[in-house]
Amino acid sequence: MSEKTRLLITGGCGFIGSWLIRHLLQQHADIQITNLDLLTYAGNPDNLKSVASDERYRFVQGDICDEALVSRLMAETDVCVNVAAQTHVDRSISGPSEFIRTNVWGTQVLLEAARLRAVQKFVQVSTDEVYGSIEGTAKFTEASPLEPSSPYSSSKAAADLIALSYWKTYQMPVCVTRCTNNYGPNQYPEKLIPLFILNASENKQVPVYGDGLNVRDWIHVKDHSAGVARVIWDGRPGEVYNLGSGNELNNLQITGLILKALGKDESLIRFVTDRPGHDRRYALDSGKIERVLGWKAQIPFEQGMAETVQWYLDNPQWVANVRQREPQSPFASAAAQ
């Protein structure tokens, strides 16, 4: 790559995108980052206040489905990292059209512009949900078949396959990353961990889907960002990389940890009707990226969770600003993930 790498990161004002931008700017002096974000309800410019004045960073408000805008930005891009996505499963069930538009069509717009501009690398940031559910103690590898269960995960699976087709058809240098459930500061409070932290801290009920035994592998967003960065610089074109941490817990265990950290009892738990198509368990084998690229999750779950709980307690203004921007968001109506 060129001495001063120019990166286009889409969805950079969101939870994962903002952590990735901050990580890259902290770790690499000779880069230039353009953040393209539409600023939908989960895109929060406050997440990047700390780098807003950095001369290596600029923000462009816009839609990844805007072909003319994407083409202009891609003309000055060495590496494109697509983090932009509609991600909330519940929202995809009640209104799938926007998920197909953004996650599928938007990805294709980016890919085609990157191909025409001969971008040096394209990284598609995806999810373990594309694999569907897995029972017992088995784990998904990069070779596992895709069996998505929701409109959200189906849209991400479609985007992954389109991205990989650009490598097979056009030899465009594409990599795909698939990560487990992220947690950490700045996460939009429709997701399980921040939703439960905020509800419980305000003595509101925490809504647990079904029997609460759905299992997820939880990874700190900082570790995820480091993994994506490793793929940006060293990932092999045409390859998929799973990123997991081995922190498998069911939703009741997560709920219990949050209640304990806040000094609350289990009377706040409210079991609600399960979500349609709710996958029972996700688990990833991250051996490939550990062997090939030397990445491994570093943050102990107990430490990361304690710091996350404290962050939400210490940042009421951030929470208030988010709630003001999206008054209809389902903070207390459903359990996410």
MONORCOR-V243742 format. One record per residue. N is the residue number from 1. RES is the residue in one letter. PHI is phi in radians with two decimals (NA if undefined). OMEGA is omega as a letter, one per 40 degrees, with the letter a starting at -180 (* if undefined). Layout:
n | res | phi | omega
N | RES | PHI | OMEGA
N | RES | PHI | OMEGA
//
This chain:
n | res | phi | omega
1 | M | NA | a
2 | S | -1.14 | a
3 | E | -1.06 | i
4 | K | -1.93 | a
5 | T | -1.33 | i
6 | R | -1.77 | a
7 | L | -1.92 | i
8 | L | -1.85 | i
9 | I | -1.98 | a
10 | T | -1.63 | a
11 | G | 1.21 | a
12 | G | -1.27 | i
13 | C | -1.55 | i
14 | G | -1.39 | a
15 | F | -1.04 | a
16 | I | -1.22 | a
17 | G | -1.06 | a
18 | S | -1.21 | i
19 | W | -1.13 | i
20 | L | -1.13 | i
21 | I | -1.08 | i
22 | R | -1.10 | i
23 | H | -1.08 | a
24 | L | -1.12 | i
25 | L | -1.17 | i
26 | Q | -1.25 | a
27 | Q | -1.63 | a
28 | H | -2.36 | a
29 | A | -1.36 | a
30 | D | -1.67 | i
31 | I | -2.36 | i
32 | Q | -2.29 | a
33 | I | -1.99 | i
34 | T | -1.89 | a
35 | N | -1.85 | i
36 | L | -1.78 | a
37 | D | -2.51 | a
38 | L | -1.36 | a
39 | L | 1.06 | i
40 | T | -1.27 | a
41 | Y | -1.00 | a
42 | A | -1.60 | i
43 | G | -1.55 | a
44 | N | -2.21 | i
45 | P | -1.03 | i
46 | D | -1.05 | a
47 | N | -1.14 | a
48 | L | -2.11 | i
49 | K | -1.00 | a
50 | S | -1.20 | a
51 | V | -2.07 | a
52 | A | -1.03 | a
53 | S | -1.65 | i
54 | D | -1.22 | a
55 | E | -1.14 | i
56 | R | -1.49 | a
57 | Y | -2.19 | i
58 | R | -2.47 | a
59 | F | -1.96 | i
60 | V | -2.19 | i
61 | Q | -1.48 | a
62 | G | 3.13 | a
63 | D | -1.81 | i
64 | I | -1.18 | i
65 | C | -1.54 | i
66 | D | -1.46 | a
67 | E | -1.08 | a
68 | A | -1.15 | i
69 | L | -1.11 | a
70 | V | -1.06 | i
71 | S | -1.08 | i
72 | R | -1.11 | a
73 | L | -1.21 | a
74 | M | -1.21 | i
75 | A | -1.15 | i
76 | E | -2.09 | a
77 | T | -2.20 | i
78 | D | -1.65 | a
79 | V | -2.32 | i
80 | C | -1.92 | i
81 | V | -2.08 | a
82 | N | -1.61 | i
83 | V | -1.82 | a
84 | A | -1.09 | i
85 | A | -2.99 | i
86 | Q | -1.43 | a
87 | T | -2.19 | a
88 | H | -1.42 | a
89 | V | -1.03 | a
90 | D | -1.00 | i
91 | R | -1.14 | i
92 | S | -1.21 | i
93 | I | -1.26 | a
94 | S | -1.42 | a
95 | G | -2.68 | a
96 | P | -1.28 | a
97 | S | -1.04 | a
98 | E | -1.15 | i
99 | F | -1.20 | i
100 | I | -1.17 | a
101 | R | -1.06 | a
102 | T | -1.28 | a
103 | N | -1.34 | a
104 | V | -1.73 | a
105 | W | -1.11 | i
106 | G | -1.04 | i
107 | T | -1.10 | i
108 | Q | -1.15 | i
109 | V | -1.04 | i
110 | L | -1.10 | a
111 | L | -1.08 | a
112 | E | -1.16 | i
113 | A | -1.13 | i
114 | A | -1.12 | i
115 | R | -1.14 | a
116 | L | -1.16 | a
117 | R | -1.68 | i
118 | A | 0.96 | i
119 | V | -1.09 | a
120 | Q | -1.28 | i
121 | K | -2.76 | i
122 | F | -2.25 | i
123 | V | -1.96 | i
124 | Q | -1.70 | a
125 | V | -1.56 | a
126 | S | -2.15 | a
127 | T | -2.47 | i
128 | D | -1.19 | a
129 | E | -1.14 | i
130 | V | -1.13 | a
131 | Y | -1.42 | a
132 | G | 1.44 | a
133 | S | -1.73 | i
134 | I | -2.36 | a
135 | E | -1.69 | i
136 | G | 1.14 | a
137 | T | -2.00 | a
138 | A | -1.18 | i
139 | K | -2.31 | i
140 | F | -1.32 | i
141 | T | -1.86 | i
142 | E | -1.12 | i
143 | A | -1.59 | a
144 | S | -1.15 | i
145 | P | -1.17 | i
146 | L | -1.59 | i
147 | E | -2.40 | a
148 | P | -1.15 | a
149 | S | -1.90 | a
150 | S | -2.05 | i
151 | P | -0.98 | i
152 | Y | -1.06 | a
153 | S | -1.14 | i
154 | S | -1.15 | i
155 | S | -1.17 | i
156 | K | -1.25 | i
157 | A | -1.08 | i
158 | A | -1.07 | i
159 | A | -1.10 | i
160 | D | -1.02 | a
161 | L | -1.18 | i
162 | I | -1.11 | i
163 | A | -1.04 | a
164 | L | -1.17 | i
165 | S | -1.16 | i
166 | Y | -1.21 | i
167 | W | -1.26 | a
168 | K | -1.22 | a
169 | T | -1.54 | a
170 | Y | -1.93 | a
171 | Q | 0.99 | i
172 | M | -1.32 | a
173 | P | -1.24 | a
174 | V | -1.98 | i
175 | C | -2.20 | i
176 | V | -2.16 | i
177 | T | -1.96 | i
178 | R | -2.22 | a
179 | C | -2.05 | i
180 | T | -1.40 | a
181 | N | -1.11 | i
182 | N | -1.54 | i
183 | Y | -2.55 | i
184 | G | 2.48 | i
185 | P | -1.07 | i
186 | N | 1.34 | a
187 | Q | -1.33 | a
188 | Y | -1.06 | a
189 | P | -1.37 | i
190 | E | -1.79 | i
191 | K | -1.43 | a
192 | L | -0.98 | a
193 | I | -1.13 | i
194 | P | -1.15 | i
195 | L | -1.04 | a
196 | F | -1.24 | i
197 | I | -1.05 | a
198 | L | -1.22 | i
199 | N | -1.05 | a
200 | A | -1.14 | a
201 | S | -1.13 | i
202 | E | -1.78 | i
203 | N | 1.05 | i
204 | K | -1.69 | i
205 | Q | -1.17 | i
206 | V | -1.87 | a
207 | P | -1.49 | a
208 | V | -1.83 | a
209 | Y | -1.22 | i
210 | G | 0.97 | i
211 | D | -1.61 | i
212 | G | 1.35 | a
213 | L | -1.76 | i
214 | N | -1.16 | a
215 | V | -1.82 | i
216 | R | -2.30 | i
217 | D | -1.72 | a
218 | W | -1.77 | i
219 | I | -2.20 | i
220 | H | -1.20 | a
221 | V | -1.06 | i
222 | K | -1.16 | i
223 | D | -1.14 | i
224 | H | -1.05 | a
225 | S | -1.05 | i
226 | A | -1.12 | i
227 | G | -1.19 | i
228 | V | -1.11 | i
229 | A | -1.05 | i
230 | R | -1.09 | i
231 | V | -1.22 | i
232 | I | -0.97 | a
233 | W | -1.49 | a
234 | D | -2.20 | a
235 | G | -1.12 | a
236 | R | -1.46 | i
237 | P | -0.97 | i
238 | G | 1.50 | a
239 | E | -1.79 | i
240 | V | -1.89 | i
241 | Y | -2.24 | i
242 | N | -1.45 | i
243 | L | -2.20 | i
244 | G | -2.30 | a
245 | S | -2.19 | a
246 | G | 1.42 | i
247 | N | -1.67 | a
248 | E | -1.49 | i
249 | L | -2.47 | i
250 | N | -1.51 | a
251 | N | -1.13 | i
252 | L | -1.18 | i
253 | Q | -1.14 | i
254 | I | -1.06 | a
255 | T | -1.06 | i
256 | G | -1.07 | i
257 | L | -1.10 | a
258 | I | -1.16 | a
259 | L | -1.07 | i
260 | K | -1.12 | a
261 | A | -1.10 | a
262 | L | -1.66 | a
263 | G | 1.23 | a
264 | K | -1.87 | i
265 | D | -1.84 | a
266 | E | -1.30 | i
267 | S | -1.14 | i
268 | L | -1.36 | a
269 | I | -1.26 | i
270 | R | -2.23 | i
271 | F | -1.39 | a
272 | V | -2.14 | a
273 | T | -0.98 | a
274 | D | -1.11 | i
275 | R | -1.25 | i
276 | P | -1.03 | i
277 | G | 1.18 | a
278 | H | -1.23 | i
279 | D | -1.14 | a
280 | R | -1.39 | a
281 | R | -2.64 | i
282 | Y | -2.03 | i
283 | A | -2.78 | a
284 | L | -1.98 | i
285 | D | -1.60 | a
286 | S | -1.72 | a
287 | G | -1.03 | a
288 | K | -1.12 | a
289 | I | -1.20 | i
290 | E | -1.17 | a
291 | R | -1.29 | a
292 | V | -1.48 | a
293 | L | -1.99 | i
294 | G | 1.29 | i
295 | W | -1.66 | i
296 | K | -2.69 | i
297 | A | -1.03 | a
298 | Q | -1.98 | a
299 | I | -1.47 | i
300 | P | -1.04 | a
301 | F | -1.06 | a
302 | E | -1.05 | i
303 | Q | -1.13 | a
304 | G | -1.06 | i
305 | M | -1.19 | i
306 | A | -1.05 | i
307 | E | -1.17 | i
308 | T | -1.18 | i
309 | V | -0.99 | a
310 | Q | -1.15 | a
311 | W | -1.06 | a
312 | Y | -1.16 | i
313 | L | -1.21 | a
314 | D | -1.49 | a
315 | N | -2.21 | a
316 | P | -1.13 | a
317 | Q | -1.19 | i
318 | W | -1.03 | i
319 | V | -1.09 | a
320 | A | -1.09 | i
321 | N | -1.12 | i
322 | V | -1.12 | a
323 | R | -1.14 | i
324 | Q | -1.20 | a
325 | R | -1.26 | a
326 | E | -2.38 | a
327 | P | -1.15 | a
328 | Q | -1.66 | a
329 | S | -1.18 | a
330 | P | -1.44 | a
331 | F | -1.13 | a
332 | A | -2.27 | a
333 | S | -1.81 | a
334 | A | -2.66 | i
335 | A | -1.58 | a
336 | A | -1.53 | i
337 | Q | 1.12 | *
//
